[in-house]
Amino acid sequence: MADYMDEGVARDLASIALEKLAAGTVDRRSVLKALGALGFVGTAEGLLAGTASAASGKLVLANFGGPEIPAFQKAFCEPFTKATGMEVVIDGSGPRNALIKAAVEAHAVAWDVCDTATIATIINGRGGVLQPMDYKIVDKAKVMPGFALEHGVANYTYSYVLAFDKKRFPQPPRNWADFWDRKKFPGMRTMAKTPTGQLEAAALAAGVPRDKIYPLDLEVAIKKIKEIKNDVIFWENGQQCMQMFRDREVVMGNIWHHRAAPLLAELKGDAFGWIWTDGNLNASAWNIPKGNPAGTEAAMKFVASTQDPAQQVVLFQMVGSGPSNPAAHAMIPAEMRYGDPGQPDNFKAQILNDGQWWADNQAKATDMWLDAISG
């Protein structure tokens, strides 16, 4: 957010701008300029562009863009349109929490269904801006345990995993304690600049047992990350962490599994690898803003349609996002199953991210993490 402005202040200012647009007292250009100054540049453009699509009776799906746009189109949107006749438009500018809330408060919602992390879904659900998930339409039996939330339901899974350069280490690291062992495994590492999945790795490296990870002991984890921060390059996006491995700038990394999978294919098995051991398993979730233009029922029916296991396999094959429907795992081709976080052996090896803990502690954990890695 621009100049690290307090999110509550930014959301309130964004809400005022959207209210004025809805009332017709300011023009679109002025609102874009105002929201851009608040750090909502791409998201604001997508949100306002979605207004026209929503007004025409189309369902507008918001995600974070990139390769997920054609993947979502193929896996989810085309089948829904074929079945219902309702066109689905994808806005890939990013459904950020603060702007979802601002749009709902200003009665200027343009998105019908949003793809956000489970943590973000829990936070906005508590904030009163999301519709409760209608489990008479959406099927709880078609989602992995732990990922059917009050205000959202998992659409795909992803994990933070330990990746490594095989050429540097014929005997690969076995766990996060090895990731911290710079004598046995010398060289630069990479970790995410955001704390989710990183603090858990630090706690495990510090000796916290798997079944005692949550609630996270922030003091223990922060103390542990300080031990290696000078040997870590912190990545801000998935493409950046991939390039570090291509350039052999790092020897290990805590990265998303769906970034590790294409690296494995690109660099080949004798040059790159990753392990699922103590990976941090997360899910993204569909959620529906209150006041969505297409109506709650249409949005819920779209969400329900995406639970089809064959559609989720298409998404996995295109971008590596793991299915959230347990029935889909057996449908994945055998040669691709290693890359699916929900396969039985892979699932057992990991730790399920505690979205409720993160929703309660995200602000504090993020502040402590950023202070530790930048200080």
C-alpha positions as CSV (number, residue, x, y, z in Angstrom):
1,M,0.0,0.0,0.0
2,A,1.2,3.5,-0.8
3,D,3.7,4.7,1.8
4,Y,2.5,1.8,4.1
5,M,-0.6,3.8,4.9
6,D,-2.8,2.2,7.6
7,E,-5.2,-0.1,5.8
8,G,-8.2,1.1,7.7
9,V,-7.5,4.7,6.6
10,A,-6.9,3.7,3.0
11,R,-10.0,1.6,2.9
12,D,-12.1,4.5,4.3
13,L,-10.7,6.9,1.7
14,A,-11.3,4.4,-1.0
15,S,-14.9,3.9,0.2
16,I,-15.5,7.7,0.0
17,A,-14.1,7.8,-3.6
18,L,-16.4,4.9,-4.6
19,E,-19.4,6.4,-2.9
20,K,-18.9,9.6,-4.9
21,L,-18.6,7.6,-8.1
22,A,-21.8,5.7,-7.4
23,A,-23.6,9.0,-6.6
24,G,-22.3,10.6,-9.9
25,T,-20.5,13.5,-8.1
26,V,-17.1,12.6,-9.5
27,D,-16.0,11.0,-12.7
28,R,-14.2,7.7,-13.3
29,R,-10.9,9.3,-14.1
30,S,-10.8,11.2,-10.7
31,V,-11.7,8.0,-8.8
32,L,-8.9,6.1,-10.6
33,K,-6.4,8.8,-9.7
34,A,-7.5,8.8,-6.1
35,L,-7.4,5.1,-5.7
36,G,-4.1,4.9,-7.4
37,A,-2.7,7.3,-4.8
38,L,-3.9,4.9,-2.2
39,G,-2.0,2.1,-3.7
40,F,-4.9,0.4,-5.5
41,V,-3.8,1.2,-9.1
42,G,-4.3,-2.1,-10.9
43,T,-7.1,-3.3,-8.6
44,A,-9.1,-0.1,-9.0
45,E,-8.9,-0.2,-12.8
46,G,-10.1,-3.8,-12.8
47,L,-12.9,-3.0,-10.3
48,L,-14.2,-0.1,-12.3
49,A,-13.9,-2.0,-15.6
50,G,-15.9,-4.8,-14.0
51,T,-18.8,-2.4,-13.5
52,A,-19.7,-2.4,-17.1
53,S,-19.5,-6.2,-17.4
54,A,-21.7,-6.6,-14.3
55,A,-24.2,-4.2,-15.6
56,S,-24.6,-6.2,-18.7
57,G,-25.6,-9.3,-16.8
58,K,-22.3,-11.1,-16.9
59,L,-20.7,-12.8,-13.9
60,V,-17.4,-11.1,-13.0
61,L,-14.7,-13.3,-11.4
62,A,-11.7,-11.5,-9.8
63,N,-8.3,-13.1,-9.4
64,F,-4.7,-12.0,-9.4
65,G,-4.0,-12.4,-13.1
66,G,-1.1,-13.8,-15.0
67,P,-1.4,-17.4,-16.2
68,E,-4.3,-17.9,-13.8
69,I,-6.5,-15.9,-16.2
70,P,-6.4,-18.4,-19.1
71,A,-6.3,-21.3,-16.7
72,F,-9.5,-20.2,-14.8
73,Q,-11.1,-19.5,-18.1
74,K,-10.5,-23.0,-19.4
75,A,-11.1,-24.9,-16.2
76,F,-14.0,-23.0,-14.7
77,C,-15.5,-20.3,-16.8
78,E,-16.1,-22.0,-20.1
79,P,-17.8,-25.0,-18.5
80,F,-20.1,-22.8,-16.5
81,T,-21.1,-20.7,-19.6
82,K,-21.7,-23.9,-21.6
83,A,-24.0,-25.2,-18.8
84,T,-25.9,-22.0,-18.0
85,G,-25.5,-19.6,-20.9
86,M,-24.1,-17.0,-18.5
87,E,-20.8,-15.4,-19.6
88,V,-18.0,-15.2,-17.0
89,V,-15.6,-12.3,-17.3
90,I,-12.2,-12.5,-15.5
91,D,-10.7,-9.4,-13.9
92,G,-7.1,-10.2,-13.1
93,S,-6.2,-7.0,-11.3
94,G,-6.3,-8.5,-7.8
95,P,-9.2,-8.6,-5.3
96,R,-7.4,-7.0,-2.4
97,N,-9.1,-7.1,1.0
98,A,-9.2,-3.4,1.6
99,L,-10.8,-2.6,-1.7
100,I,-13.4,-5.4,-1.4
101,K,-14.4,-3.9,1.9
102,A,-14.4,-0.4,0.5
103,A,-16.5,-1.4,-2.5
104,V,-19.1,-3.1,-0.3
105,E,-19.3,-0.2,2.1
106,A,-19.7,2.2,-0.8
107,H,-22.4,0.0,-2.5
108,A,-20.2,0.0,-5.6
109,V,-19.4,-3.7,-5.9
110,A,-18.5,-4.9,-9.4
111,W,-17.1,-8.4,-8.6
112,D,-19.3,-11.4,-8.1
113,V,-16.8,-14.0,-7.1
114,C,-13.3,-13.3,-5.7
115,D,-10.3,-15.7,-5.5
116,T,-8.4,-14.9,-2.3
117,A,-6.4,-16.7,0.3
118,T,-8.2,-18.4,3.1
119,I,-6.7,-16.0,5.6
120,A,-8.1,-13.0,3.6
121,T,-11.4,-14.7,3.3
122,I,-11.6,-15.2,7.1
123,I,-10.7,-11.6,7.8
124,N,-13.2,-10.1,5.3
125,G,-15.8,-12.5,6.5
126,R,-15.4,-11.3,10.1
127,G,-15.5,-7.8,8.7
128,G,-19.1,-8.4,7.5
129,V,-18.5,-7.8,3.8
130,L,-18.9,-11.3,2.4
131,Q,-21.9,-13.5,1.9
132,P,-22.0,-16.6,4.1
133,M,-21.3,-19.7,1.9
134,D,-24.6,-21.4,1.0
135,Y,-23.8,-25.1,1.6
136,K,-27.2,-26.1,0.3
137,I,-25.8,-25.1,-3.1
138,V,-22.0,-25.6,-2.5
139,D,-21.1,-29.2,-1.5
140,K,-19.0,-29.5,1.7
141,A,-18.3,-33.1,0.7
142,K,-16.4,-31.9,-2.3
143,V,-13.7,-30.0,-0.4
144,M,-10.8,-31.3,1.6
145,P,-11.2,-31.2,5.4
146,G,-10.5,-27.8,6.9
147,F,-11.1,-25.8,3.8
148,A,-14.9,-25.3,3.9
149,L,-15.2,-21.9,5.7
150,E,-18.2,-19.9,6.8
151,H,-17.6,-17.2,4.2
152,G,-15.7,-19.1,1.5
153,V,-14.7,-22.5,0.2
154,A,-11.4,-23.7,-1.2
155,N,-11.0,-23.6,-4.9
156,Y,-7.4,-25.0,-5.1
157,T,-4.5,-25.7,-2.8
158,Y,-0.8,-24.6,-2.7
159,S,2.1,-25.2,-0.5
160,Y,5.3,-23.7,0.7
161,V,8.0,-26.3,0.2
162,L,11.8,-26.7,0.6
163,A,13.4,-26.6,-2.9
164,F,17.1,-27.1,-3.6
165,D,19.9,-27.2,-6.2
166,K,20.7,-30.9,-6.7
167,K,24.0,-30.2,-8.3
168,R,25.2,-28.5,-5.2
169,F,23.9,-31.1,-2.8
170,P,24.0,-34.7,-4.0
171,Q,22.7,-35.6,-0.5
172,P,19.6,-33.4,-0.4
173,P,18.3,-31.5,2.7
174,R,15.7,-33.5,4.6
175,N,13.9,-30.9,6.6
176,W,13.9,-27.2,7.7
177,A,16.7,-27.9,10.2
178,D,18.9,-28.7,7.2
179,F,17.8,-25.5,5.6
180,W,19.2,-23.6,8.6
181,D,22.5,-25.7,8.5
182,R,24.9,-23.4,6.6
183,K,28.0,-25.6,7.4
184,K,26.5,-28.7,5.8
185,F,24.6,-26.8,3.1
186,P,26.5,-23.6,2.4
187,G,25.2,-20.9,0.1
188,M,22.5,-18.3,-0.2
189,R,18.9,-19.2,0.5
190,T,15.6,-17.6,-0.6
191,M,12.4,-17.1,1.5
192,A,9.2,-15.2,1.0
193,K,9.1,-11.6,2.1
194,T,5.7,-12.3,3.6
195,P,5.7,-14.4,6.8
196,T,3.1,-17.1,6.0
197,G,4.8,-20.5,5.6
198,Q,8.1,-18.9,6.6
199,L,7.6,-18.5,10.4
200,E,6.4,-22.1,10.5
201,A,9.6,-23.3,8.8
202,A,11.6,-21.2,11.4
203,A,9.7,-22.8,14.3
204,L,10.3,-26.3,12.9
205,A,14.0,-25.5,12.5
206,A,14.1,-24.4,16.1
207,G,12.8,-27.8,17.2
208,V,9.1,-27.1,17.7
209,P,7.3,-30.4,17.1
210,R,4.9,-30.6,14.1
211,D,1.9,-31.0,16.3
212,K,2.8,-28.0,18.4
213,I,3.4,-25.5,15.5
214,Y,0.1,-23.6,16.2
215,P,-0.3,-21.4,18.0
216,L,3.0,-20.1,16.6
217,D,5.5,-19.0,19.1
218,L,6.5,-15.8,17.4
219,E,9.5,-15.1,19.7
220,V,11.0,-18.5,18.9
221,A,10.4,-18.2,15.2
222,I,11.7,-14.6,15.0
223,K,14.8,-15.5,16.9
224,K,15.5,-18.4,14.5
225,I,15.1,-16.4,11.3
226,K,17.6,-13.8,12.6
227,E,20.2,-16.6,12.6
228,I,20.2,-16.9,8.8
229,K,18.7,-13.6,7.5
230,N,22.1,-12.5,6.2
231,D,22.2,-15.6,4.0
232,V,18.7,-15.1,2.7
233,I,17.4,-13.2,-0.4
234,F,13.7,-12.5,0.2
235,W,11.5,-13.0,-2.8
236,E,8.4,-10.8,-3.5
237,N,6.8,-12.8,-6.3
238,G,6.9,-16.3,-7.7
239,Q,8.8,-15.4,-10.9
240,Q,11.6,-13.8,-8.8
241,C,12.2,-16.9,-6.8
242,M,12.3,-19.1,-9.9
243,Q,14.9,-16.8,-11.6
244,M,17.2,-17.1,-8.5
245,F,17.3,-20.9,-9.1
246,R,17.8,-20.5,-12.8
247,D,20.8,-18.1,-12.2
248,R,22.1,-20.4,-9.4
249,E,22.0,-17.4,-7.2
250,V,20.6,-19.5,-4.4
251,V,21.1,-23.1,-3.3
252,M,17.8,-23.6,-1.4
253,G,14.5,-21.9,-1.1
254,N,11.2,-21.8,0.7
255,I,8.9,-21.4,-2.3
256,W,5.5,-22.2,-3.6
257,H,5.1,-25.7,-4.9
258,H,3.5,-24.5,-8.2
259,R,6.8,-22.6,-8.9
260,A,8.9,-25.6,-8.0
261,A,7.1,-27.9,-10.4
262,P,7.9,-25.9,-13.6
263,L,11.4,-25.5,-12.4
264,L,11.7,-29.2,-12.0
265,A,10.5,-29.7,-15.6
266,E,12.8,-26.9,-16.9
267,L,16.0,-27.7,-15.0
268,K,15.5,-31.4,-15.0
269,G,15.6,-33.8,-12.1
270,D,19.3,-34.0,-11.8
271,A,19.6,-30.2,-11.3
272,F,16.6,-29.3,-9.1
273,G,14.3,-30.8,-6.6
274,W,12.0,-30.2,-3.7
275,I,10.6,-32.1,-0.8
276,W,7.1,-32.1,0.7
277,T,8.4,-32.8,4.2
278,D,7.0,-30.3,6.6
279,G,5.6,-28.2,3.8
280,N,2.9,-25.7,4.7
281,L,-0.3,-26.6,3.0
282,N,-2.6,-23.7,2.2
283,A,-5.7,-23.1,0.1
284,S,-7.1,-20.2,-1.9
285,A,-10.9,-19.7,-1.6
286,W,-13.9,-18.4,-3.5
287,N,-15.8,-15.7,-1.7
288,I,-18.7,-13.5,-2.7
289,P,-18.9,-9.8,-1.7
290,K,-22.2,-8.6,-0.4
291,G,-24.2,-6.8,-3.0
292,N,-22.5,-8.5,-5.9
293,P,-24.3,-7.5,-9.2
294,A,-25.1,-10.9,-10.6
295,G,-26.8,-11.9,-7.3
296,T,-25.9,-14.4,-4.6
297,E,-27.6,-17.4,-6.2
298,A,-25.8,-17.1,-9.5
299,A,-22.5,-16.6,-7.7
300,M,-23.1,-19.6,-5.5
301,K,-24.0,-21.8,-8.5
302,F,-20.7,-20.7,-10.2
303,V,-18.8,-21.7,-7.1
304,A,-20.6,-25.1,-6.9
305,S,-19.8,-25.7,-10.6
306,T,-16.0,-25.3,-9.9
307,Q,-16.1,-28.2,-7.5
308,D,-16.2,-30.6,-10.5
309,P,-13.1,-32.7,-10.1
310,A,-12.4,-32.9,-13.8
311,Q,-12.3,-29.1,-14.0
312,Q,-9.9,-28.9,-11.0
313,V,-7.6,-31.4,-12.8
314,V,-7.5,-29.0,-15.8
315,L,-6.5,-26.2,-13.5
316,F,-3.7,-28.4,-12.0
317,Q,-2.4,-29.4,-15.4
318,M,-2.3,-25.8,-16.6
319,V,-0.8,-24.0,-13.6
320,G,0.0,-26.6,-10.9
321,S,-2.7,-25.5,-8.4
322,G,-3.7,-28.6,-6.4
323,P,-7.4,-29.7,-6.5
324,S,-9.5,-29.0,-3.4
325,N,-11.9,-31.8,-4.2
326,P,-10.5,-35.1,-2.9
327,A,-12.1,-36.9,-5.8
328,A,-9.8,-35.1,-8.2
329,H,-6.5,-36.5,-6.9
330,A,-7.0,-40.0,-8.4
331,M,-7.8,-38.4,-11.7
332,I,-4.4,-36.7,-12.1
333,P,-2.1,-38.6,-14.5
334,A,0.4,-40.8,-12.5
335,E,3.4,-39.0,-13.9
336,M,2.1,-35.7,-12.6
337,R,1.0,-36.7,-9.1
338,Y,4.3,-35.8,-7.4
339,G,3.4,-32.1,-8.0
340,D,-0.1,-32.4,-6.3
341,P,0.0,-31.3,-2.6
342,G,-3.2,-33.3,-2.0
343,Q,-1.9,-36.7,-3.0
344,P,-2.1,-39.0,0.1
345,D,1.7,-39.2,0.8
346,N,2.3,-35.6,0.0
347,F,-0.6,-34.5,2.2
348,K,0.6,-36.6,5.2
349,A,4.1,-35.1,4.9
350,Q,2.9,-31.5,5.3
351,I,1.4,-29.3,8.0
352,L,-2.0,-27.7,7.4
353,N,-1.9,-24.0,7.6
354,D,-4.0,-22.6,10.4
355,G,-5.9,-19.8,8.7
356,Q,-7.8,-18.9,11.9
357,W,-4.5,-18.3,13.8
358,W,-3.2,-16.2,10.9
359,A,-6.5,-14.2,10.7
360,D,-6.1,-13.4,14.4
361,N,-2.4,-12.6,14.3
362,Q,-1.5,-11.5,10.8
363,A,-0.8,-7.9,11.6
364,K,1.4,-8.6,14.6
365,A,3.2,-11.5,12.9
366,T,3.9,-9.4,9.7
367,D,5.3,-6.5,11.7
368,M,7.6,-8.7,13.7
369,W,8.7,-10.6,10.6
370,L,9.4,-7.5,8.5
371,D,11.3,-5.9,11.4
372,A,13.4,-9.0,11.9
373,I,14.4,-9.5,8.2
374,S,15.1,-5.8,7.6
375,G,16.8,-4.8,10.8
